[in-house]
Amino acid sequence: MNEKCFSCISASICLLTLLPLALAAIQWFQGPLEFLLSVHLYLPSLLSVLGVGAALIGIKGDLKLNLVLFNVLSLSLYAILTVNLTVL
């Protein structure tokens, strides 16, 4: 039961972090990304790390692999974004 909860938490964190990036990438709606970064610059990276941790504790199998990969993808994209924002 706990493994299912951790997988659900990881999936919701993955959606929470990847959806604003996807919307901003197509230049359709940048509000969610600006809000997420205005709370704190490193909040999306912290959420992605929590998503990876929850995915590692979660259900075994293909779902675990996909959740880890998507959360690592969002962590990588936010790391690139924050490095570019701090350089500017």
C-alpha positions as CSV (number, residue, x, y, z in Angstrom):
1,M,0.0,0.0,0.0
2,N,2.8,2.4,0.9
3,E,4.6,1.7,-2.4
4,K,1.5,2.7,-4.3
5,C,1.3,6.0,-2.4
6,F,4.9,6.8,-3.1
7,S,4.4,6.1,-6.8
8,C,1.4,8.4,-6.9
9,I,3.3,11.1,-5.1
10,S,6.2,10.7,-7.6
11,A,3.8,10.9,-10.6
12,S,2.1,14.0,-9.2
13,I,5.5,15.7,-8.6
14,C,6.5,14.7,-12.1
15,L,3.4,16.4,-13.6
16,L,3.9,19.4,-11.4
17,T,7.4,20.0,-12.6
18,L,7.2,18.9,-16.3
19,L,3.9,20.6,-17.2
20,P,5.1,24.2,-16.7
21,L,8.2,23.4,-18.7
22,A,6.2,21.9,-21.5
23,L,3.8,24.9,-21.6
24,A,6.6,27.4,-21.6
25,A,8.5,25.5,-24.2
26,I,5.7,25.9,-26.7
27,Q,5.4,29.5,-25.7
28,W,1.8,29.0,-25.0
29,F,1.4,29.8,-21.4
30,Q,4.4,30.8,-19.2
31,G,2.5,31.7,-16.1
32,P,2.9,28.4,-14.2
33,L,6.7,28.3,-14.8
34,E,7.0,31.9,-13.7
35,F,5.0,31.2,-10.6
36,L,7.0,28.1,-9.7
37,L,10.3,30.0,-10.1
38,S,9.0,33.0,-8.2
39,V,8.3,30.9,-5.1
40,H,12.0,30.0,-5.0
41,L,14.6,29.5,-7.7
42,Y,15.5,26.0,-6.6
43,L,12.0,24.7,-5.7
44,P,11.5,22.8,-8.9
45,S,14.8,21.1,-8.5
46,L,14.0,20.1,-4.9
47,L,10.6,18.8,-6.0
48,S,12.3,16.7,-8.7
49,V,14.7,15.2,-6.2
50,L,11.8,14.4,-4.0
51,G,10.1,12.8,-7.0
52,V,13.1,10.6,-7.7
53,G,13.2,9.5,-4.0
54,A,9.5,8.7,-4.0
55,A,9.9,6.8,-7.2
56,L,12.7,4.7,-5.8
57,I,10.6,3.7,-2.8
58,G,7.5,3.1,-5.0
59,I,6.2,0.2,-7.0
60,K,8.8,-2.0,-8.7
61,G,8.9,-2.6,-12.4
62,D,8.4,-0.5,-15.5
63,L,6.5,2.2,-13.6
64,K,9.4,2.8,-11.3
65,L,11.8,3.1,-14.1
66,N,9.6,5.6,-16.0
67,L,9.0,7.7,-12.9
68,V,12.7,7.8,-12.1
69,L,13.6,8.7,-15.7
70,F,11.0,11.5,-16.0
71,N,11.9,13.0,-12.7
72,V,15.6,12.9,-13.6
73,L,14.7,14.6,-16.9
74,S,12.8,17.4,-15.1
75,L,15.7,17.7,-12.6
76,S,18.2,18.1,-15.5
77,L,16.0,20.6,-17.4
78,Y,15.6,22.7,-14.3
79,A,19.3,22.5,-13.5
80,I,20.1,23.9,-17.0
81,L,17.4,26.6,-16.6
82,T,18.6,27.7,-13.1
83,V,22.2,27.8,-14.3
84,N,21.2,30.0,-17.3
85,L,19.1,32.2,-15.0
86,T,21.9,32.7,-12.5
87,V,24.4,33.5,-15.2
88,L,22.2,36.3,-16.6
